[in-house]
Amino acid sequence: AEGTEILDGMAGLWCVNVGYGRNELAEAGYAQMKELPYYNSFFKCSTPTPVLLSKKLAELAPKHVGQVFYGSSGSEANDTALRLVRHYWALEGKPEKNRVISRKMGYHGSTIAGTSLGGMEPMHKQLGGAVPNIVHVMMPYAYELALPGESDHDFGLRAAKAVEDAILEAGA
């Protein structure tokens, strides 16, 4: 409403992490849309804008980071990361190395893989089950999960041990 200010602490959940009504961003986006700034990179094709951005990211990144892969959303990025990791191990001759450890009650997107990674049981039921071989460990949320008298340090160790136990159970 006119004159009303709203503090959106969740950035609209997905897409307004830089704020609302930013004319300079709308103008920059419009200018880029006129230049064909995007093409599906799965076919090893690109356009000048992402190539220039990739070069800049490579300059800023640690030296061992030599490639950039773009996604249109966090959900898509998480789906692609899951797919690429599993594909990598299959190419390495270890297709059985396909487990992923994630946190219970995490949010990793609205797609099937994203909700499977998220560890929110009600969302898995909506899908008729989750993507297989995703292991969920406790969330590191001491406010809700600390044991009576447990220090923050001890809680942190317990949360880290949950990850360690999942790794050891997987045989990694």
C-alpha positions, -999 to +999 in steps of 0.1 A: +000+000+000+011+036-006+034+048+021+037+015+038+072+001+045+077-037+047+108-055+060+111-087+039+136-107+059+132-137+036+138-118+003+105-129-010+117-165-004+133-167-038+139-137-059+142-103-043+174-106-023+185-072-036+153-055-027+121-042-044+116-014-069+153-010-078+151+010-110+188+006-117+185-032-116+154-031-138+172-010-164+203-032-163+182-063-167+163-047-196+195-038-213+209-073-209+176-089-222+180-070-254+215-086-258+206-123-256+225-127-223+216-164-219+218-196-237+217-231-224+252-241-214+246-278-215+255-278-252+288-259-247+274-227-261+274-193-246+270-156-252+295-128-244+280-117-211+283-149-192+318-155-207+329-121-194+313-128-160+330-162-158+364-146-165+358-121-137+347-149-113+378-169-122+400-139-113+383-136-079+381-173-071+409-195-057+433-207-084+421-243-083+386-232-093+387-233-131+351-237-142+318-219-137+284-234-143+253-212-141+217-219-131+186-198-132+177-205-095+189-220-064+166-250-069+180-256-104+216-251-090+210-277-063+194-302-088+223-297-112+249-301-084+233-334-073+232-346-108+268-336-116+282-352-084+265-385-091+276-383-128+312-376-117+313-407-095+297-428-123+324-416-147+351-425-121+338-461-121+321-457-087+284-454-094+277-468-059+292-436-044+259-418-047+249-408-012+244-372-002+243-359+033+220-330+040+204-315+071+169-321+084+146-291+080+169-274+055+156-256+025+173-264-008+147-255-034+112-263-046+121-290-071+120-328-064+157-329-057+156-297-037+128-309-015+145-343-011+177-326+000+156-305+024+148-331+049+112-319+055+092-351+058+058-335+048+073-323+015+086-358+007+051-373+013+037-348-012+061-362-038+054-398-031+089-402-016+122-385-019+151-389-043+170-420-031+203-421-012+199-387+005+208-391+042+195-364+066+213-355+098+202-332+126+199-295+119+224-274+139+198-255+158+207-254+194+176-233+203+154-262+196+176-293+198+201-286+226+199-311+255+191-297+290+224-281+303+242-287+270+266-259+261+267-243+227+302-258+222+290-293+231+259-290+209+281-280+180+303-310+186+272-332+186+259-317+154+293-322+137+294-358+150+261-364+133+277-355+100+308-376+108+287-406+117+268-403+084+300-402+065+314-432+083+282-452+078+284-445+041+319-459+040+335-429+025 
